[in-house]
Amino acid sequence: MRLLVTGGAGFMGSNFVHYIYASRPDAEILVYDKFTYAGRIENLKELDTSRVKIVKGDILDQEEFTETIKAFQPDYVVHFAAETHVDRSIKDPSTFIDVNVKGVYTILEALRRHDGPKLIHISTDEVYGDISGEPVTEEAPFKPSSPYSASKASGDLLCQAYWRTYSLPVRIVRPSNNYGPRQFPEKLIPKTILRALNNLPIPVYGDGSQERDWLYVEDFSRGVETIILRGRDGEAYNLPGLNPKTNLQVIRDILTLLDKPHSLITFVPDRPGHDKRYAMRGDKILNLGWKPQTPWIDGLRKTIEWYKANEWWWRPLLGDEFFAKDTPWGGTR
C-alpha cells in the first residue's frame, strides 16, 4: 500500500504516519508538507527514511503536487493539510479559505487529471455546527459557525461534487476533537498541560460549559485505516470519541492529574460565535468494526506524560501568541 499523506508533519497527520509505519510494515509513505508553524519535521524524526519519504511542498501549487503524484504513484492520498485553529480563523480567515477550500480544489483537480489514487479527505465534526439535540449522522445538514468550520464544510462539498460529477473516488472522514502527543500548544489540551506545568493561569472561555467529544489520536488513526481498508467511495464517516466533556471538565482533569491547583483556572471573555456542543453518531464506522479503545483518563495521562518527557519539543513554542494570550483572536488580555 502506497500512501501520500498531505500535512503529514502536523499533529493528526504525523500521528497517522507513525501509526501506519508501526502497524503496516509493507506500507510505503510519502509525506507532503509545507512545514508551516504547526507542521514540524521534528514530528517525523524517529521514522526510517527508507520507508517514509518527505517532500516539502504546497498543496496550492497544482503543478508541483501533480508531479509528485506522478512520481510516487500512490494508491491513496490521505489529505490532512489544513489550517485548523478556530481562533486563528477568527483573526484572519483568508488563509483558511486559501488552504482549506482552494487547497482541496487543487488536490481534486490533480487527482481528476491523474486517474488512479483514491482520496481520503480529513474533515471535522465542526461542519455540523452547534448540536442542541440528539447526536447527528452523516446526513445532517451543515451549519458551520466559524470561518474555520465554513472552510472545512466547503472542502467537503467540493469532494462530494467531484464524486458526483466526475466519479472521483473520495471518502470523507469527520472526527471529533482529537488529543494526544505532538499537538501544537494553541489547542485546549496541550495549552492547558503546558501552562499548568509552567504554573501559568489557565484561560477558560466564557463559563467553560462548551461540550466536545474527545478522541485519542491513535484511535483516530486506526479509524482512518479502517476507512481505507473497508470504507466505500463517495461516503462520509463520522468518527466520534464517545467521551463528551465540557471544556471546564477537561481542564480540571488535567490539573488533577498534574497535581496542580485548580486556582490556576481563569475565566476570560468567550470566543465570538463559540459553539456550545458537538455530538455525532458513529453507526457507519462502528459497522465496519472500528470503535475507540482508549478510555479518557488513560489517553489524557499518556498525553501528559508525552509532554512531560519531551520538553525539547514544546519549549521553543511557548512564545506563540495563541499559546501566550488569553483571548488571541483579538482580545486585549
ZINORMO-V238264 format. One line per field, one symbol per residue. ss: DSSP state (a for helix, b for strand, c for the rest). phi: phi as a letter, one per 20 degrees, with the letter a starting at -180 (. if undefined). burial: 1 if it has 24 or more other C-alpha atoms within 12 Angstrom, else 0. A space follows every 50 residues. Layout:
ss: ???
phi: ???
burial: ???
//
This chain:
ss: cbbbbbccccaaaaaaaaaaaaaccccbbbbbbcccccccaaaacccccc cbbbbbcccccaaaaaaaaaaacccbbbbccccccaaaaaaccaaaaaaa aaaaaaaaaaaacccccbbbbbccaaaacccccccbccccccccccaaaa aaaaaaaaaaaaaaaacccbbbbbbcbbbccccccccaaaaaaaaaaccc cbbbbcccccbbbbbbaaaaaaaaaaaaaacccccbbbbccccbbbaaaa aaaaaaaccccaaabbbbccccccccbccbccaaaacccccccccaaaaa aaaaaaaaacaaaaaaacccaaaaccccccccc
phi: .dcddfmfdeffffffffffgeecfefdcdedbelegeecggfdfeefff dceccebdffeffffffffffelfecddeegaeceggffffbfffffffe dfffggffffffecgqfeddeedbfffemfdedfgeefefffbfdcgfff ffffffffffffffedlffccdddeegebqfmeffeegffffgffffeld gdfdfmemefdcddcffffgffffgfffecfdfnddcfceelcfbfgffg fffffffeldfffffcecgffgmffebdbcecgffffeoebfdeggffff fffgffffecfgfegfefeffeeeefcffqfee
burial: 11111111111111111111100000111111111011111011001000 11111111111100110110011111111111111111110010111111 11111111111101001111111111111110001111000101111111 11111111110110000111111111111111111111111111111001 11111101011111111111111111110010111111111111111111 11111011010101111001100111111111011000011101011011 111100110000110011001111111110000
//
